[in-house]
């Protein structure tokens, strides 16, 4: 029987720009157990869960189908991320924008609680429709209870995943229709942080939609109905205010952890803004 595999529900490619060249780790802020703490951690040890996306009843080639699909999405995202990191966002093609947007919309699907809840509902539907056939095969000794359970979970996970992936592609098309901008911060002391719920979606009173997500410690992605650069809060003279506001938002949005470049001065912000573990996120957080 295969050994349990740690699948990352939070993509490592998102955290990679925060990895220090000195120790190959990030500063991870988290609640432990009743207060906020931080420590140096490798990406391998953050945001993973055993067999979260494993399709148990399939053979070796199909068992990690979901994880392999996620890997493709991450690899395409990383190409755009690196161009942004090198201040070459203007070189990103329309196709790459689509892949980047697809990655952002797939983030809720990666979240362990949402994925397990959604796939469980799908599994129950399959269980009802196949129960008689399964009971018959168990009675005849063709399969055992464990295999039947694995089969139903596999069907549920697979169908839910494929359906949600199609939905993410549709939403990515809509995201690509917005105005995109990358804001680079050159603050001498402060850097952006990244929460495990990194993408925010806000709608103002006029119906204008704005998405925001840190891409590197210095780069913030913004997509909006209006051209973001024309809005007051995105003017160069207010860049420090935008930087501090975004850092605070990332701590408030976090479910389990936030990664940063270093501990100070962020630990104080974490203590003020980080919410209880697995609380419902602020409205509009993806």
Backbone as CSV, one residue per row, in Angstrom:
resi,resn,N_x,N_y,N_z,CA_x,CA_y,CA_z,C_x,C_y,C_z
1,UNK,0.845,-1.188,0.000,0.000,0.000,0.000,0.886,1.245,0.000
2,UNK,0.476,2.270,-0.761,1.326,3.444,-0.890,1.350,4.253,0.402
3,UNK,2.476,4.960,0.618,2.630,5.784,1.800,1.877,7.104,1.616
4,UNK,1.330,7.676,2.707,0.648,8.969,2.606,1.585,10.031,2.042
5,UNK,1.051,10.903,1.199,1.835,11.961,0.582,1.344,13.304,1.097
6,UNK,2.276,14.186,1.433,1.898,15.533,1.832,1.635,16.367,0.590
7,UNK,0.368,16.680,0.344,0.003,17.539,-0.775,-0.152,18.968,-0.264
8,UNK,0.354,19.921,-1.027,0.264,21.322,-0.613,-1.068,21.912,-1.017
9,UNK,-1.864,22.284,0.004,-3.111,22.974,-0.308,-2.836,24.453,-0.575
10,UNK,-1.692,24.973,-0.095,-1.300,26.338,-0.434,-0.063,26.274,-1.307
11,UNK,-0.145,26.771,-2.544,0.930,26.593,-3.531,2.272,27.180,-3.093
12,UNK,3.306,26.372,-3.203,4.649,26.833,-2.847,5.136,27.935,-3.776
13,UNK,4.665,27.914,-5.033,5.128,28.916,-5.995,4.718,30.332,-5.588
14,UNK,3.631,30.465,-4.822,3.229,31.787,-4.337,4.177,32.292,-3.273
15,UNK,4.684,31.380,-2.433,5.552,31.777,-1.324,7.014,31.934,-1.720
16,UNK,7.398,31.379,-2.860,8.803,31.318,-3.252,9.523,32.675,-3.189
17,UNK,8.917,33.787,-3.647,9.639,35.070,-3.605,9.991,35.540,-2.198
18,UNK,9.373,34.971,-1.171,9.654,35.372,0.211,10.758,34.516,0.843
19,UNK,11.265,33.540,0.127,12.314,32.671,0.665,13.639,33.435,0.732
20,UNK,14.277,33.393,1.891,15.552,34.087,2.077,16.687,33.308,1.418
21,UNK,17.595,34.011,0.795,18.768,33.376,0.197,19.768,32.945,1.276
22,UNK,19.581,33.445,2.494,20.506,33.126,3.581,20.239,31.757,4.187
23,UNK,18.947,31.414,4.399,18.641,30.138,5.042,17.605,29.304,4.285
24,UNK,17.199,29.774,3.094,16.211,29.060,2.265,14.891,28.840,3.000
25,UNK,14.527,29.794,3.861,13.294,29.712,4.625,12.534,31.032,4.571
26,UNK,11.284,30.978,5.015,10.477,32.186,5.157,10.170,32.381,6.635
27,UNK,9.759,33.588,6.981,9.265,33.827,8.335,7.772,33.532,8.323
28,UNK,7.340,32.581,9.113,5.937,32.184,9.147,5.286,32.686,10.432
29,UNK,4.199,33.458,10.290,3.445,33.986,11.424,2.180,33.148,11.588
30,UNK,1.888,32.729,12.816,0.751,31.840,13.053,0.320,31.935,14.518
31,UNK,-0.890,31.454,14.824,-1.382,31.435,16.194,-0.931,30.150,16.885
32,UNK,-0.315,30.299,18.088,0.228,29.109,18.768,0.293,29.302,20.268
33,UNK,-0.620,28.671,21.032,-1.962,28.247,20.617,-2.970,29.374,20.756
34,UNK,-2.680,30.318,21.721,-3.631,31.409,21.931,-3.026,32.764,21.593
35,UNK,-1.802,32.760,21.134,-1.147,34.018,20.770,-0.478,33.854,19.413
36,UNK,-0.087,34.954,18.831,0.602,34.927,17.539,2.093,34.709,17.768
37,UNK,2.653,33.764,17.046,4.083,33.477,17.123,4.659,33.489,15.705
38,UNK,5.952,33.390,15.590,6.577,33.278,14.271,7.836,32.448,14.379
39,UNK,8.216,31.824,13.262,9.444,31.036,13.227,9.892,30.888,11.786
40,UNK,11.148,30.526,11.619,11.689,30.298,10.282,11.256,28.906,9.828
41,UNK,10.654,28.815,8.632,10.184,27.525,8.142,10.527,27.355,6.660
42,UNK,10.725,26.099,6.269,10.919,25.793,4.860,9.556,25.665,4.198
43,UNK,9.502,25.845,2.897,8.222,25.756,2.194,7.631,24.350,2.267
44,UNK,8.498,23.378,2.424,8.031,21.989,2.507,7.112,21.787,3.703
45,UNK,7.342,22.539,4.767,6.586,22.324,5.989,5.400,23.248,6.170
46,UNK,5.054,24.034,5.152,3.961,24.990,5.279,2.831,24.645,4.313
47,UNK,1.612,24.684,4.801,0.445,24.563,3.935,0.274,23.219,3.269
48,UNK,0.560,22.137,3.975,0.409,20.808,3.376,-0.480,19.934,4.254
49,UNK,-1.054,18.918,3.640,-1.897,17.971,4.360,-1.783,16.614,3.678
50,UNK,-1.755,15.565,4.463,-1.547,14.231,3.897,-2.731,13.776,3.055
51,UNK,-2.400,13.382,1.839,-3.368,12.762,0.922,-4.622,13.599,0.669
52,UNK,-4.498,14.914,0.788,-5.654,15.786,0.578,-6.251,15.604,-0.809
53,UNK,-5.405,15.536,-1.835,-5.888,15.444,-3.212,-5.664,14.068,-3.830
54,UNK,-5.427,13.062,-2.999,-5.166,11.722,-3.512,-6.474,11.014,-3.871
55,UNK,-6.501,10.411,-5.051,-7.660,9.632,-5.485,-7.357,8.168,-5.198
56,UNK,-7.782,7.714,-4.050,-7.352,6.437,-3.495,-7.610,5.227,-4.391
57,UNK,-8.758,5.160,-5.039,-9.146,3.929,-5.741,-8.490,3.786,-7.107
58,UNK,-7.761,4.815,-7.565,-7.114,4.730,-8.871,-5.732,4.105,-8.753
59,UNK,-5.187,3.701,-9.880,-3.838,3.132,-9.898,-2.801,4.212,-9.688
60,UNK,-1.536,3.816,-9.708,-0.456,4.755,-9.437,-0.472,5.953,-10.375
61,UNK,-0.800,5.749,-11.661,-0.779,6.838,-12.630,-1.882,7.860,-12.362
62,UNK,-3.029,7.392,-11.918,-4.158,8.295,-11.726,-4.343,8.801,-10.313
63,UNK,-3.609,8.231,-9.365,-3.835,8.553,-7.952,-3.629,10.036,-7.672
64,UNK,-2.638,10.625,-8.294,-2.320,12.027,-8.034,-2.725,12.935,-9.189
65,UNK,-3.795,12.556,-9.892,-4.287,13.335,-11.029,-4.534,14.796,-10.656
66,UNK,-5.201,15.041,-9.537,-5.536,16.405,-9.130,-4.273,17.203,-8.849
67,UNK,-3.343,16.592,-8.129,-2.101,17.295,-7.799,-1.293,17.614,-9.047
68,UNK,-1.298,16.730,-10.028,-0.573,16.977,-11.272,-1.197,18.138,-12.050
69,UNK,-2.528,18.254,-12.000,-3.188,19.386,-12.645,-2.804,20.690,-11.962
70,UNK,-2.763,20.665,-10.636,-2.334,21.848,-9.900,-0.895,22.219,-10.253
71,UNK,-0.054,21.214,-10.424,1.351,21.457,-10.759,1.484,22.203,-12.079
72,UNK,0.671,21.831,-13.065,0.698,22.522,-14.361,0.317,23.992,-14.197
73,UNK,-0.719,24.236,-13.395,-1.176,25.612,-13.164,-0.067,26.423,-12.501
74,UNK,0.606,25.821,-11.524,1.664,26.513,-10.794,2.853,26.837,-11.696
75,UNK,3.231,25.908,-12.545,4.383,26.120,-13.430,4.134,27.285,-14.380
76,UNK,2.902,27.394,-14.892,2.575,28.491,-15.803,2.499,29.820,-15.065
77,UNK,1.985,29.772,-13.840,1.934,30.977,-13.018,3.353,31.479,-12.732
78,UNK,4.268,30.562,-12.430,5.629,30.932,-12.048,6.344,31.713,-13.147
79,UNK,6.024,31.432,-14.397,6.643,32.163,-15.516,6.280,33.639,-15.437
80,UNK,4.992,33.923,-15.197,4.536,35.307,-15.094,5.076,35.949,-13.816
81,UNK,5.070,35.199,-12.727,5.604,35.708,-11.456,7.045,36.183,-11.609
82,UNK,7.857,35.399,-12.303,9.264,35.758,-12.469,9.432,36.989,-13.354
83,UNK,8.565,37.142,-14.346,8.614,38.355,-15.179,8.259,39.580,-14.337
84,UNK,7.272,39.440,-13.468,6.898,40.536,-12.576,8.052,40.869,-11.640
85,UNK,8.684,39.836,-11.105,9.804,40.021,-10.185,10.943,40.784,-10.849
86,UNK,11.111,40.584,-12.145,12.173,41.248,-12.900,11.699,42.557,-13.520
87,UNK,10.514,43.026,-13.120,9.920,44.263,-13.657,9.743,44.193,-15.168
88,UNK,9.307,43.039,-15.647,9.084,42.836,-17.081,7.636,42.431,-17.358
89,UNK,6.737,42.970,-16.552,5.322,42.625,-16.699,4.794,42.998,-18.086
90,UNK,5.387,44.023,-18.701,4.950,44.454,-20.027,5.181,43.377,-21.090
91,UNK,6.000,42.370,-20.783,6.280,41.301,-21.734,5.283,40.147,-21.654
92,UNK,4.404,40.175,-20.663,3.446,39.088,-20.472,2.440,39.066,-21.619
93,UNK,2.266,37.893,-22.230,1.350,37.752,-23.358,-0.090,37.574,-22.878
94,UNK,-1.031,37.663,-23.805,-2.444,37.470,-23.472,-2.693,36.066,-22.930
95,UNK,-2.025,35.084,-23.549,-2.182,33.702,-23.093,-1.641,33.540,-21.674
96,UNK,-0.510,34.168,-21.383,0.073,34.082,-20.041,-0.804,34.788,-19.010
97,UNK,-1.458,35.867,-19.426,-2.400,36.538,-18.524,-3.530,35.577,-18.149
98,UNK,-4.008,34.844,-19.126,-5.069,33.884,-18.871,-4.629,32.811,-17.885
99,UNK,-3.409,32.316,-18.035,-2.886,31.283,-17.137,-2.683,31.831,-15.726
100,UNK,-2.224,33.074,-15.655,-2.029,33.742,-14.372,-3.377,33.913,-13.662
101,UNK,-4.375,34.382,-14.416,-5.717,34.576,-13.846,-6.325,33.247,-13.410
102,UNK,-6.075,32.204,-14.171,-6.584,30.868,-13.838,-6.021,30.403,-12.504
103,UNK,-4.732,30.663,-12.291,-4.102,30.299,-11.031,-4.770,31.015,-9.860
104,UNK,-5.016,32.314,-10.013,-5.616,33.079,-8.932,-7.008,32.556,-8.590
105,UNK,-7.795,32.220,-9.620,-9.150,31.753,-9.356,-9.182,30.323,-8.834
106,UNK,-8.084,29.595,-9.016,-8.040,28.210,-8.503,-7.679,28.159,-7.031
107,UNK,-7.276,29.289,-6.441,-6.840,29.293,-5.046,-7.920,28.803,-4.074
108,UNK,-9.175,29.237,-4.205,-10.191,28.704,-3.279,-10.361,27.193,-3.395
109,UNK,-10.150,26.665,-4.593,-10.266,25.222,-4.798,-9.145,24.477,-4.093
110,UNK,-8.008,25.133,-3.912,-6.880,24.510,-3.219,-7.110,24.422,-1.718
111,UNK,-7.952,25.302,-1.181,-8.125,25.370,0.259,-8.707,24.067,0.787
112,UNK,-8.082,23.498,1.795,-8.453,22.155,2.230,-9.886,22.039,2.711
113,UNK,-10.364,22.992,3.513,-11.723,22.903,4.046,-12.747,22.948,2.925
114,UNK,-12.583,23.889,2.009,-13.546,24.020,0.920,-13.513,22.798,0.015
115,UNK,-12.321,22.318,-0.280,-12.212,21.168,-1.180,-12.856,19.927,-0.565
116,UNK,-12.567,19.686,0.700,-13.122,18.499,1.354,-14.638,18.588,1.486
117,UNK,-15.155,19.782,1.818,-16.600,19.946,1.942,-17.300,19.734,0.604
118,UNK,-16.728,20.325,-0.463,-17.342,20.204,-1.777,-17.300,18.791,-2.311
119,UNK,-16.157,18.128,-2.145,-16.030,16.761,-2.647,-16.874,15.793,-1.830
120,UNK,-17.067,16.095,-0.548,-17.901,15.241,0.291,-19.359,15.262,-0.186
121,UNK,-19.837,16.444,-0.578,-21.200,16.563,-1.101,-21.350,15.754,-2.383
122,UNK,-20.341,15.841,-3.259,-20.371,15.084,-4.508,-20.326,13.582,-4.234
123,UNK,-19.523,13.195,-3.237,-19.419,11.781,-2.877,-20.764,11.233,-2.403
124,UNK,-21.466,12.019,-1.591,-22.769,11.574,-1.091,-23.750,11.349,-2.232
125,UNK,-23.683,12.199,-3.261,-24.557,12.021,-4.416,-24.269,10.726,-5.146
126,UNK,-22.983,10.424,-5.293,-22.609,9.168,-5.956,-22.974,7.965,-5.095
127,UNK,-22.840,8.131,-3.788,-23.152,7.019,-2.885,-24.620,6.612,-3.021
128,UNK,-25.511,7.591,-3.121,-26.936,7.293,-3.269,-27.222,6.551,-4.572
129,UNK,-26.602,7.012,-5.666,-26.901,6.426,-6.966,-26.260,5.052,-7.168
130,UNK,-25.162,4.783,-6.445,-24.441,3.521,-6.644,-24.587,2.540,-5.483
131,UNK,-25.328,2.921,-4.444,-25.376,2.122,-3.228,-25.814,0.679,-3.482
132,UNK,-26.849,0.494,-4.281,-27.352,-0.852,-4.538,-26.306,-1.712,-5.233
133,UNK,-25.630,-1.135,-6.221,-24.595,-1.876,-6.955,-23.420,-2.212,-6.041
134,UNK,-23.031,-1.254,-5.211,-21.917,-1.473,-4.290,-22.259,-2.560,-3.276
135,UNK,-23.461,-2.489,-2.703,-23.881,-3.503,-1.727,-23.875,-4.896,-2.348
136,UNK,-24.283,-4.982,-3.599,-24.324,-6.267,-4.296,-22.921,-6.831,-4.468
137,UNK,-21.975,-5.974,-4.862,-20.597,-6.425,-5.061,-19.919,-6.789,-3.745
138,UNK,-20.259,-6.081,-2.676,-19.711,-6.427,-1.365,-20.245,-7.785,-0.919
139,UNK,-21.554,-7.984,-1.123,-22.184,-9.258,-0.733,-21.583,-10.428,-1.499
140,UNK,-21.196,-10.210,-2.747,-20.617,-11.267,-3.578,-19.121,-11.425,-3.353
141,UNK,-18.552,-10.587,-2.485,-17.128,-10.687,-2.168,-16.212,-10.115,-3.231
142,UNK,-16.767,-9.355,-4.178,-15.942,-8.786,-5.261,-15.134,-7.578,-4.769
143,UNK,-15.678,-6.835,-3.835,-14.964,-5.701,-3.248,-15.223,-5.700,-1.745
144,UNK,-14.392,-4.978,-0.995,-14.620,-4.862,0.445,-15.082,-3.431,0.776
145,UNK,-15.444,-3.231,2.019,-15.967,-1.927,2.436,-14.957,-0.800,2.207
146,UNK,-13.686,-1.072,2.482,-12.646,-0.036,2.337,-12.518,0.393,0.879
147,UNK,-12.518,-0.589,-0.035,-12.388,-0.251,-1.450,-13.608,0.543,-1.917
148,UNK,-14.795,0.158,-1.451,-16.019,0.868,-1.828,-15.964,2.322,-1.366
149,UNK,-15.469,2.527,-0.142,-15.347,3.891,0.388,-14.350,4.706,-0.428
150,UNK,-13.196,4.098,-0.738,-12.187,4.787,-1.549,-12.731,5.126,-2.935
151,UNK,-13.504,4.203,-3.512,-14.070,4.428,-4.840,-15.018,5.618,-4.828
152,UNK,-15.890,5.675,-3.834,-16.840,6.779,-3.746,-16.128,8.114,-3.518
153,UNK,-15.116,8.117,-2.651,-14.360,9.347,-2.411,-13.644,9.801,-3.669
154,UNK,-13.088,8.857,-4.407,-12.397,9.176,-5.647,-13.351,9.788,-6.662
155,UNK,-14.523,9.175,-6.820,-15.518,9.717,-7.744,-15.939,11.121,-7.320
156,UNK,-16.190,11.288,-6.028,-16.630,12.588,-5.533,-15.583,13.668,-5.724
157,UNK,-14.353,13.367,-5.318,-13.267,14.335,-5.468,-13.026,14.684,-6.928
158,UNK,-12.980,13.646,-7.771,-12.683,13.866,-9.186,-13.734,14.708,-9.881
159,UNK,-14.996,14.399,-9.652,-16.075,15.142,-10.303,-16.134,16.573,-9.791
160,UNK,-16.023,16.754,-8.492,-16.044,18.103,-7.923,-14.873,18.921,-8.448
161,UNK,-13.686,18.322,-8.481,-12.497,19.030,-8.947,-12.646,19.466,-10.402
162,UNK,-13.067,18.561,-11.274,-13.196,18.891,-12.698,-14.250,19.980,-12.930
163,UNK,-15.357,19.907,-12.179,-16.402,20.919,-12.315,-15.901,22.287,-11.861
164,UNK,-15.196,22.324,-10.732,-14.685,23.591,-10.218,-13.571,24.150,-11.087
165,UNK,-12.787,23.263,-11.701,-11.734,23.714,-12.594,-12.343,24.423,-13.804
166,UNK,-13.433,23.892,-14.323,-14.134,24.534,-15.442,-14.670,25.903,-15.030
167,UNK,-15.204,25.977,-13.815,-15.706,27.250,-13.301,-14.562,28.262,-13.180
168,UNK,-13.392,27.818,-12.685,-12.237,28.709,-12.547,-11.805,29.268,-13.895
169,UNK,-11.861,28.455,-14.934,-11.486,28.919,-16.271,-12.431,30.013,-16.752
170,UNK,-13.722,29.844,-16.476,-14.702,30.854,-16.867,-14.459,32.170,-16.125
171,UNK,-14.179,32.079,-14.833,-13.945,33.279,-14.038,-12.629,33.952,-14.422
172,UNK,-11.637,33.159,-14.850,-10.359,33.719,-15.282,-10.544,34.594,-16.516
173,UNK,-11.439,34.203,-17.392,-11.737,35.005,-18.588,-12.262,36.376,-18.174
174,UNK,-13.158,36.403,-17.188,-13.703,37.673,-16.698,-12.622,38.518,-16.044
175,UNK,-11.708,37.885,-15.307,-10.627,38.619,-14.663,-9.721,39.277,-15.698
176,UNK,-9.507,38.595,-16.807,-8.644,39.130,-17.864,-9.247,40.369,-18.540
177,UNK,-10.537,40.567,-18.398,-11.204,41.714,-19.024,-11.011,42.996,-18.220
178,UNK,-10.517,42.883,-16.984,-10.288,44.062,-16.155,-8.972,44.735,-16.522
179,UNK,-8.769,45.937,-15.986,-7.501,46.648,-16.173,-6.494,46.122,-15.160
180,UNK,-5.314,45.723,-15.633,-4.289,45.151,-14.761,-3.165,46.146,-14.525
181,UNK,-2.607,46.103,-13.330,-1.451,46.940,-13.008,-0.597,46.244,-11.961
182,UNK,0.695,46.530,-11.999,1.633,46.038,-10.993,2.253,47.243,-10.309
183,UNK,2.155,47.290,-8.981,2.739,48.380,-8.217,3.992,47.875,-7.526
184,UNK,5.100,48.584,-7.758,6.374,48.214,-7.136,6.658,49.145,-5.973
185,UNK,6.979,48.566,-4.816,7.301,49.345,-3.630,8.808,49.307,-3.393
186,UNK,9.364,50.460,-3.051,10.797,50.555,-2.787,11.057,51.091,-1.381
187,UNK,10.219,50.685,-0.452,10.363,51.158,0.923,11.640,50.579,1.541
188,UNK,12.407,51.373,2.265,13.688,50.883,2.824,13.538,49.830,3.930
189,UNK,12.357,49.803,4.622,12.201,48.882,5.747,11.059,47.887,5.577
190,UNK,9.965,48.310,4.972,8.779,47.464,4.877,8.710,46.695,3.567
191,UNK,8.281,45.429,3.667,8.029,44.595,2.501,6.618,44.016,2.627
192,UNK,6.038,43.657,1.524,4.738,43.007,1.547,4.846,41.639,2.208
193,UNK,3.754,41.183,2.793,3.655,39.825,3.322,2.585,39.094,2.518
194,UNK,2.492,37.786,2.708,1.552,36.965,1.934,0.799,36.030,2.869
195,UNK,-0.528,36.138,2.889,-1.323,35.259,3.736,-1.749,34.020,2.961
196,UNK,-2.285,33.033,3.689,-2.771,31.827,3.024,-4.151,32.047,2.397
197,UNK,-4.689,33.242,2.529,-5.859,33.691,1.761,-5.436,35.003,1.099
198,UNK,-4.617,34.939,0.065,-3.921,36.144,-0.397,-4.702,37.064,-1.333
199,UNK,-5.733,36.547,-1.985,-6.423,37.326,-3.006,-7.677,37.975,-2.432
200,UNK,-7.787,39.282,-2.568,-8.984,39.981,-2.097,-9.776,40.510,-3.289
201,UNK,-11.079,40.555,-3.118,-11.980,41.076,-4.150,-12.953,42.034,-3.488
202,UNK,-12.883,43.296,-3.879,-13.734,44.319,-3.287,-14.586,44.974,-4.373
203,UNK,-15.813,45.310,-4.012,-16.725,46.014,-4.906,-17.163,47.301,-4.219
204,UNK,-16.981,48.463,-4.878,-17.374,49.723,-4.249,-18.839,50.046,-4.545
205,UNK,-19.289,51.189,-4.058,-20.697,51.551,-4.180,-21.118,51.754,-5.636
206,UNK,-20.156,52.051,-6.496,-20.459,52.267,-7.918,-20.417,50.964,-8.714
207,UNK,-20.103,49.855,-8.037,-20.049,48.571,-8.721,-18.696,48.252,-9.327
208,UNK,-17.697,49.071,-9.049,-16.351,48.814,-9.575,-15.680,47.695,-8.767
209,UNK,-15.107,46.731,-9.473,-14.476,45.573,-8.847,-12.959,45.746,-8.819
210,UNK,-12.344,45.396,-7.696,-10.886,45.464,-7.581,-10.356,44.196,-6.925
211,UNK,-9.397,43.538,-7.591,-8.683,42.386,-7.046,-7.280,42.840,-6.660
212,UNK,-6.777,42.321,-5.525,-5.417,42.643,-5.106,-4.734,41.397,-4.554
213,UNK,-3.450,41.240,-4.872,-2.670,40.150,-4.287,-1.177,40.448,-4.387
214,UNK,-0.427,40.307,-3.292,1.030,40.443,-3.363,1.621,39.321,-4.220
215,UNK,2.559,39.674,-5.078,3.217,38.690,-5.942,4.646,38.434,-5.472
216,UNK,5.311,39.485,-4.991,6.637,39.383,-4.384,6.641,40.336,-3.184
217,UNK,7.704,40.352,-2.393,7.764,41.304,-1.285,7.694,42.759,-1.726
218,UNK,7.931,43.006,-3.024,7.932,44.378,-3.548,6.852,44.663,-4.581
219,UNK,6.119,43.650,-5.032,5.185,43.833,-6.135,3.762,43.441,-5.744
220,UNK,2.831,44.344,-6.019,1.418,44.120,-5.741,0.639,44.086,-7.049
221,UNK,-0.104,43.009,-7.260,-0.961,42.871,-8.443,-2.321,43.480,-8.145
222,UNK,-2.811,44.305,-9.073,-4.145,44.891,-8.946,-4.861,44.780,-10.282
223,UNK,-6.087,44.285,-10.254,-6.952,44.255,-11.434,-8.247,44.954,-11.052
224,UNK,-8.683,45.905,-11.850,-9.864,46.667,-11.476,-10.676,47.078,-12.696
225,UNK,-11.953,47.378,-12.442,-12.826,47.858,-13.510,-12.300,49.181,-14.040
226,UNK,-11.944,50.067,-13.109,-11.306,51.317,-13.482,-9.806,51.093,-13.606
227,UNK,-9.144,51.989,-14.313,-7.686,51.904,-14.384,-7.138,52.271,-13.013
228,UNK,-6.501,51.331,-12.352,-6.091,51.509,-10.963,-5.219,52.742,-10.759
229,UNK,-4.333,53.007,-11.713,-3.393,54.116,-11.559,-4.096,55.468,-11.484
230,UNK,-5.345,55.535,-11.965,-6.097,56.795,-11.945,-6.767,57.046,-10.598
231,UNK,-6.798,56.046,-9.725,-7.460,56.192,-8.441,-6.511,56.801,-7.411
232,UNK,-7.066,57.617,-6.532,-6.259,58.393,-5.595,-5.339,57.511,-4.758
233,UNK,-5.853,56.396,-4.217,-5.055,55.585,-3.302,-3.846,54.927,-3.965
234,UNK,-3.816,54.911,-5.308,-2.701,54.278,-6.009,-1.682,55.283,-6.550
235,UNK,-1.828,56.542,-6.182,-0.851,57.538,-6.615,0.480,57.325,-5.916
236,UNK,1.550,57.706,-6.589,2.902,57.491,-6.091,3.111,58.097,-4.709
237,UNK,2.554,59.283,-4.483,2.772,59.954,-3.198,2.108,59.244,-2.022
238,UNK,1.172,58.331,-2.329,0.494,57.587,-1.268,0.932,56.120,-1.217
239,UNK,2.056,55.807,-1.845,2.487,54.404,-1.950,2.766,53.765,-0.585
240,UNK,3.302,54.540,0.350,3.591,53.969,1.671,2.293,53.615,2.398
241,UNK,1.266,54.451,2.233,-0.027,54.162,2.848,-0.614,52.883,2.265
242,UNK,-0.513,52.727,0.943,-1.008,51.524,0.274,-0.247,50.290,0.758
243,UNK,1.063,50.428,0.933,1.888,49.312,1.401,1.466,48.865,2.799
244,UNK,1.346,49.802,3.724,0.960,49.469,5.099,-0.452,48.889,5.135
245,UNK,-1.361,49.469,4.362,-2.746,48.983,4.314,-2.802,47.542,3.807
246,UNK,-2.022,47.246,2.771,-2.020,45.911,2.185,-1.445,44.886,3.154
247,UNK,-0.394,45.253,3.877,0.189,44.352,4.877,-0.852,44.019,5.942
248,UNK,-1.562,45.029,6.438,-2.597,44.805,7.437,-3.711,43.914,6.912
249,UNK,-4.101,44.116,5.658,-5.151,43.289,5.054,-4.736,41.832,4.975
250,UNK,-3.484,41.584,4.635,-3.021,40.203,4.526,-3.077,39.487,5.875
251,UNK,-2.715,40.179,6.943,-2.813,39.570,8.272,-4.269,39.335,8.659
252,UNK,-5.152,40.254,8.326,-6.568,40.090,8.680,-7.227,38.971,7.877
253,UNK,-6.748,38.756,6.648,-7.341,37.739,5.779,-6.893,36.322,6.115
254,UNK,-5.815,36.191,6.853,-5.188,34.879,7.052,-6.110,33.896,7.760
255,UNK,-6.037,32.645,7.321,-6.751,31.567,7.989,-5.838,30.877,8.996
256,UNK,-4.643,30.494,8.543,-3.708,29.772,9.411,-2.356,30.452,9.541
257,UNK,-1.846,31.053,8.458,-0.507,31.615,8.539,-0.308,32.745,7.532
258,UNK,0.756,33.502,7.772,1.227,34.548,6.865,2.723,34.359,6.742
259,UNK,3.262,34.522,5.532,4.721,34.450,5.376,5.264,35.839,5.059
260,UNK,6.459,36.095,5.589,7.132,37.360,5.351,8.618,37.138,5.185
261,UNK,9.319,38.219,4.942,10.772,38.133,4.758,11.471,37.942,6.093
262,UNK,10.996,38.649,7.126,11.624,38.577,8.439,10.600,38.858,9.529
263,UNK,11.004,38.681,10.786,10.078,38.800,11.916,9.685,40.249,12.213
264,UNK,10.662,41.128,12.277,10.395,42.522,12.626,10.251,43.381,11.375
265,UNK,9.353,44.354,11.399,8.454,44.776,12.488,7.070,44.121,12.405
266,UNK,6.976,43.012,11.670,5.663,42.451,11.343,4.977,41.729,12.493
267,UNK,5.749,41.251,13.469,5.143,40.488,14.556,4.124,41.340,15.313
268,UNK,4.382,42.640,15.473,3.428,43.521,16.146,2.149,43.659,15.328
269,UNK,2.289,43.779,14.010,1.123,43.856,13.137,0.341,42.549,13.176
270,UNK,1.077,41.446,13.223,0.423,40.137,13.289,-0.391,40.011,14.569
271,UNK,0.166,40.449,15.684,-0.534,40.364,16.967,-1.807,41.188,16.967
272,UNK,-1.782,42.308,16.256,-2.943,43.197,16.215,-4.007,42.684,15.251
273,UNK,-3.583,42.172,14.096,-4.520,41.921,13.000,-4.886,40.456,12.755
274,UNK,-4.043,39.503,13.158,-4.355,38.113,12.811,-5.577,37.622,13.569
275,UNK,-6.446,36.936,12.862,-7.692,36.444,13.417,-7.504,35.047,14.003
276,UNK,-8.564,34.532,14.611,-8.514,33.176,15.134,-8.333,32.175,14.000
277,UNK,-7.735,31.038,14.287,-7.475,30.024,13.286,-8.775,29.548,12.641
278,UNK,-8.787,29.523,11.305,-9.908,29.013,10.517,-11.216,29.774,10.702
279,UNK,-11.134,31.014,11.194,-12.330,31.854,11.194,-12.725,32.152,9.763
280,UNK,-14.002,32.485,9.551,-14.421,32.903,8.227,-13.653,34.166,7.863
281,UNK,-13.157,34.251,6.633,-12.368,35.396,6.219,-13.243,36.621,5.995
282,UNK,-12.649,37.806,5.916,-13.419,38.999,5.585,-14.131,38.813,4.244
283,UNK,-15.265,39.462,4.077,-16.022,39.375,2.832,-15.148,39.773,1.648
284,UNK,-15.211,38.976,0.595,-14.448,39.284,-0.605,-13.076,38.656,-0.657
285,UNK,-12.704,37.881,0.372,-11.400,37.225,0.386,-11.491,35.875,-0.300
286,UNK,-10.605,35.614,-1.267,-10.615,34.351,-1.992,-9.427,33.486,-1.570
